[in-house]
Amino acid sequence: MIKQHVSRRGFVGGAAAALGTVALNPQAALARGIPLRPGGPRFWAEDDAYDALAKISFNENPYGPSEKALEAMTYAFKYSMRYGYPDAGVTQAVADFHGVHRNQLLIGAGSGEILEVVGLTYLGQGKKVIGVEPSYGQVYSHASGIDADSVLLPLEADHSQNIQRMVDATNRNYRDVGFVYLCNPNNPTGRTVSAAEIQYLLENIPEDVPVLIDEAYHHFVRDPAYEESIKHVIDGRKVIVARTFSKIYGMAAIRIGFAIAPPEMIQEMATYSTGSVNVLAKWGAVASMEDTAAYDFVRNTTLRLRDQTVADLAGLGYECIPPETNFFMLDCRTPVAPIRQAFRERGVAVGRDFPPLLNHLRVSIGTEDEMSRFMTAFEDITKTRAMSGSRG
Ligand SMILES: Cc1ncc(COP(=O)(O)O)c(C=O)c1O
């Protein structure tokens, strides 16, 4: 039911000798039965290197869109030359699926666009965003890109977000606060903020301060103290919930996400939205929500591999921050920059640095094969120079 990616390695290996000829003479390549790809054959070598990597660095869903989404997107190609076209009723469908009115919904080209739209809407005239560090940095880098400030609070020793400190910072800066940013569960730590803590936050900051709750990874949470925050929007609070089709639905490169917020906030934000969601994304998103079997497969497989990998690492004496996401943070007890390089040399791409957690390596949950390549590489690396200072 889920599309399995087919490796091109065998094919490319056989074709590699012909590449020089292909670059000069496409027709000759076709005559030999070598299919040309958009962008030109000169990209083949790089593409092949990318395909061969275990890609566990960007918290992607390695299985891609569900079969139903692929079918819907293939169908929607017939509208790809249009400006006005049937859009699969995407706004109504997403609103219905989440139990809100369509005027409480804004669709964007990924939740990344939504986060920037929130910044553009609420960070004008010297306003600040309040949030923790490390968290999803795009919010803060966008803020500085539009000359707004961020008030960045440290995480606790257990890597949780200190909600009392967030309340205090918001109240202290009240006049200047554009919005509060809460990534739940947080990227890169994988930790949740409980429903009770969110309630506490909302009850203890002024009602007119918008709170942006980024739930990109909520599908992977098991923590019973966690709750989705759409109910606060329905209750009329100035809460914006950001969601994405990039993670559980495997559509990161297709680009679609959305905000759920009170109608007047949606109207304010809509002014800044680009309206650049493409036809395939719309059709694919609607079909994805209907494909519950694909959803179950991705969630169950990801959680199983997450549990197994974290347990295997514990067996080797390495702790992870307990994850509630499709990634985890591994405490390597030594700076991870050289370790990342060592992984890369073994064909495994792992996460970047997340200061100040420079001893932690962010690892996304890939396929079974990718996780076993990760473990093999890790065991190898722990025996070599890269981590020699870290033991004992
Ligand atoms: C916490 C968080 N929010 C938002 C995004 C943006 O996702 P997208 O723009 O693909 O919807 C990401 C991507 O990794 C993320 O980790």
The ligand as a MOL file (V3000), in Angstrom:
LIG
                    3D

  0  0  0     0  0            999 V3000
M  V30 BEGIN CTAB
M  V30 COUNTS 16 16 0 0 0
M  V30 BEGIN ATOM
M  V30 1 C 8.9000 21.7040 14.0970 0
M  V30 2 C 8.7970 21.9240 12.6230 0
M  V30 3 N 7.9000 22.8060 12.1850 0
M  V30 4 C 7.7530 23.0390 10.8740 0
M  V30 5 C 8.5280 22.3790 9.9420 0
M  V30 6 C 8.3390 22.7300 8.5040 0
M  V30 7 O 7.7980 21.6800 7.7840 0
M  V30 8 P 7.1380 21.8860 6.3790 0
M  V30 9 O 7.4430 23.2860 5.9100 0
M  V30 10 O 7.7230 20.8560 5.4990 0
M  V30 11 O 5.6720 21.7030 6.5950 0
M  V30 12 C 9.4640 21.4500 10.3510 0
M  V30 13 C 10.3120 20.7320 9.3750 0
M  V30 14 O 11.1570 19.9560 9.6610 0
M  V30 15 C 9.5960 21.2120 11.7480 0
M  V30 16 O 10.5110 20.3580 12.2240 0
M  V30 END ATOM
M  V30 BEGIN BOND
M  V30 1 1 1 2
M  V30 2 1 2 3
M  V30 3 2 2 15
M  V30 4 2 3 4
M  V30 5 1 4 5
M  V30 6 1 5 6
M  V30 7 2 5 12
M  V30 8 1 6 7
M  V30 9 1 7 8
M  V30 10 2 8 9
M  V30 11 1 8 10
M  V30 12 1 8 11
M  V30 13 1 12 13
M  V30 14 1 12 15
M  V30 15 2 13 14
M  V30 16 1 15 16
M  V30 END BOND
M  V30 END CTAB
M  END
